[in-house]
Every structure is written in structure tokens, then in C-alpha cells.
Amino acid sequence: MNGADLNKMVDQSGIVYDEEGNKVDSLKVVDMLKGEKYRIVLMKKDSESLMRRVIQKRDLTKEAEQYELTKIALRPPSPKLQVGTTLNLDPLAKKTDIKAFTQKSILMIFWYPGCFSTNNYDKVNELIRSIKNPKGLEVLLISHETVNSVADGLKQTPIFYNQLFIDAAAITKAYQTENMPIMLVADQNHTIKFASWGNSDSVIKGLKEALFEVDK
């Protein structure tokens, strides 16, 4: 299943519901999400064909238990992007000088416009901005989409990066991403410390932990 297939399974209206199925005003949603008491999850009832965005009160104990299961479920399908393996940079060699990545940690973001209808990478940007040693981290944004498509997409969804790889289908194919939206973190030795598709709260939590570990 690729990113486009995932989108087809989700209600694209942008409407958020409470757990009883009532629509929640967008301004109220913003206010509720300011703290850590609430989160947005995707849920689907048997009577519905699509998953809806539902705002629910957080159960931190339950979330901790689910987090370990989620990490397994959200592993990228590619054997080349698994935690504990060495990230092979050769697929990037035709577009950049990979020697420049020596002794640098890497945040690799596979992305395409509209891969998530929320178009919200704000939390990812906040984590990148919080890095204490930004010179030690290379943020690579990689998209199989065309120049015009990516340019328009980044106007809607700003994402911080050091290098942008556009029209990079050869790269996404080499890494066997199936064009899914994937983020991974590799340390200075390019050992993969974190790899996941999506940008849910659980993914952001794992990303934060990995970036903190490699921020040296």
C-alpha cells in the first residue's frame, strides 16, 4: 500500500469529529490541541466506508503501551530502511556529494504534496528547529514528484530541509519506499535509529527521541 492508497481510505473533508460522531468546530479543535490532553486519531465505524479524524482525550498510560506496537506497525516496507541497518547513501550520489555527509547525522524525509490531507509538518519543523547542533544534521527532503508539483506543495506545507531532491523517482525506487511518506534518522555512522511512515503523534514521539539521541 502506498501513500496515495492510504489517502483513499481517509475522509478528505478535513472535518474533525468527537467520539460521539459530532462535528467539532475547527477553532475549538485548535484550542483543544494546544495542550497535551487531546489528540487527533483516525477511526472508522463499521457503517462507514472511510476513516474519520476524531479528537479524543489522551490516556498516556495506554498510549505508552500502544506506542511499542505502533512502532512495529509503522515500519517502512523496505529492508533497506530498517532500524539497526546502515543507511546506504549510494542512491543519492548522482544528485549530491555524499562524502559531505561523513560524520553527520541524517534526517531523511520522503514526501509528496498532499500525502497527508492535514498538510501539517509543523511538529517536524519544530523538532528540526530545536536541534542544538544543526551543523551536525543533514535534513534531506526527497520527493518523486515534479518540480512544479513540489514547489506548489511546499507553499502549502513548508518543511525545513538542507537539501531538496525533486523528481527523484530513481531514489525512492532504490530505497524501495513504494512512494510512501517515510521519515528516518541515522546517526553519525549512518546507522538507522528511527524509521517510520506517517506523521502521527506516535511517529513524532519516536522522531523526537531519535533526533535527541543523534544531536551531538
C-alpha positions in Angstrom: 0.0 0.0 0.0 1.4 3.4 -1.0 0.7 6.9 0.2 -2.0 7.5 -2.4 -3.8 4.3 -1.4 -3.8 5.5 2.2 -5.4 8.8 1.3 -8.3 6.9 -0.4 -9.1 5.3 3.0 -9.4 8.7 4.8 -12.1 11.2 4.7 -10.5 14.2 2.9 -13.0 16.8 4.1 -10.7 17.9 6.9 -13.7 17.8 9.4 -12.9 16.7 12.9 -15.4 14.8 15.0 -15.7 14.0 18.7 -16.0 10.4 19.9 -19.8 10.5 19.7 -19.6 11.4 16.0 -20.4 15.1 16.3 -18.6 17.7 14.2 -16.2 19.8 16.2 -15.6 23.5 15.3 -12.2 24.0 13.8 -11.3 26.8 16.2 -12.2 24.6 19.1 -10.0 21.8 17.7 -7.0 24.2 17.6 -7.7 25.3 21.2 -8.0 21.7 22.4 -4.8 20.7 20.8 -2.7 23.4 22.4 -2.0 21.3 25.5 -1.3 17.6 25.7 -4.8 16.5 26.9 -6.2 15.8 23.4 -5.0 14.3 20.2 -6.4 13.5 16.7 -6.7 9.9 15.6 -8.1 8.1 12.6 -11.2 6.0 13.4 -13.6 4.1 11.2 -17.1 2.7 12.2 -18.4 -0.4 10.6 -21.2 1.6 9.0 -18.7 4.0 7.3 -16.5 3.5 4.3 -13.8 6.0 5.3 -11.7 6.7 8.3 -12.6 10.0 10.1 -10.4 12.3 12.1 -11.6 12.1 15.7 -10.4 14.2 18.6 -10.1 12.3 21.8 -8.8 12.7 25.3 -5.4 11.2 25.7 -4.7 8.2 28.0 -1.0 8.4 28.5 -0.6 5.0 30.1 -2.5 3.3 27.3 -0.5 5.4 24.7 2.7 4.1 26.2 1.6 0.5 25.7 0.3 1.1 22.2 3.5 3.0 21.2 5.6 -0.1 21.1 3.0 -1.9 18.9 2.7 1.2 16.7 6.4 1.3 16.0 6.2 -2.2 14.6 3.1 -1.5 12.6 4.6 1.6 11.0 7.9 0.2 10.0 8.7 1.0 6.3 8.3 -2.0 4.0 11.8 -1.6 2.6 14.5 -3.9 4.0 16.9 -1.0 3.3 15.3 1.3 5.8 15.1 -0.8 8.9 16.3 0.3 12.3 19.7 -1.1 13.1 20.9 -1.3 9.5 23.4 1.0 7.8 21.8 3.6 5.6 23.3 3.2 2.1 23.8 6.7 0.6 24.7 5.5 -2.9 21.3 6.2 -4.4 21.9 9.9 -3.7 25.3 10.0 -5.4 24.0 11.2 -8.7 22.3 14.3 -7.2 24.7 15.3 -4.4 28.2 14.8 -2.9 27.6 12.0 -0.4 31.1 12.5 1.0 29.8 15.7 2.6 27.6 13.5 4.9 30.6 11.9 6.5 30.3 12.0 10.3 26.9 13.8 10.0 23.6 12.5 11.3 20.8 12.4 8.7 17.1 13.1 8.8 15.6 11.7 5.6 12.1 12.7 4.7 10.3 11.0 1.8 7.4 13.2 1.0 5.0 14.3 -1.7 2.4 17.1 -1.9 -0.9 16.1 -0.3 0.4 12.8 1.2 -1.5 13.9 4.3 -4.6 16.0 4.0 -3.7 18.0 7.1 -0.6 19.1 5.3 0.9 19.6 8.8 4.6 19.1 9.3 4.8 21.9 11.9 5.8 19.5 14.6 8.6 18.1 12.4 9.8 21.6 11.8 9.7 22.4 15.5 11.9 19.3 16.2 14.4 20.4 13.4 14.5 23.9 14.8 15.3 22.5 18.3 18.4 20.8 17.2 21.4 22.1 19.3 24.0 21.2 16.7 22.3 21.9 13.4 25.7 21.7 11.5 25.8 18.1 12.5 22.5 17.2 11.0 21.6 16.9 7.3 17.9 17.1 6.5 17.1 15.6 3.2 13.7 16.1 1.7 13.0 13.6 -1.1 10.1 13.6 -3.5 9.3 11.6 -6.6 7.0 14.4 -7.8 7.9 17.0 -10.4 9.5 20.4 -9.8 6.2 22.4 -10.2 4.2 20.0 -8.0 6.8 20.1 -5.2 7.1 23.9 -5.4 3.3 24.3 -5.1 3.2 21.6 -2.3 5.9 23.3 -0.2 3.9 26.6 -0.4 1.1 24.8 1.3 3.2 22.6 3.6 6.6 24.3 4.5 9.2 21.7 5.5 12.7 22.6 6.7 15.5 20.9 4.8 19.2 21.3 3.9 18.9 19.6 0.5 15.8 19.0 -1.7 15.6 16.1 -4.1 12.9 16.7 -6.7 11.7 14.3 -9.5 13.7 11.7 -7.5 11.8 8.5 -8.5 15.1 6.7 -9.0 16.0 7.4 -5.4 12.6 6.4 -4.0 12.7 3.2 -6.1 16.3 2.4 -4.9 15.2 2.7 -1.3 12.0 0.7 -2.1 9.7 3.2 -0.4 6.7 2.4 -2.5 6.3 6.2 -2.6 5.1 6.2 1.0 5.7 9.2 3.3 8.5 8.0 5.4 10.9 9.6 7.9 14.1 8.2 9.2 17.0 9.2 11.4 20.6 7.9 11.0 23.4 8.7 13.4 26.9 9.9 12.5 27.9 6.4 11.5 24.7 6.3 9.4 23.2 3.5 11.5 19.4 3.9 11.2 18.0 4.8 14.7 14.4 5.5 13.6 12.3 4.8 10.6 8.5 5.1 10.2 5.9 6.1 7.7 3.2 8.7 8.6 3.3 11.8 10.9 1.0 10.8 13.8 1.7 11.6 17.4 3.5 8.3 17.9 5.7 8.9 14.9 6.6 12.4 16.1 7.4 10.9 19.6 9.8 8.4 18.0 11.3 11.1 15.8 11.9 13.4 18.7 13.7 10.6 20.7 15.9 9.7 17.8 16.9 13.3 17.0 17.7 13.9 20.6 19.9 10.8 20.6 21.9 11.8 17.5 22.1 15.6 18.3 25.8 15.7 19.2 
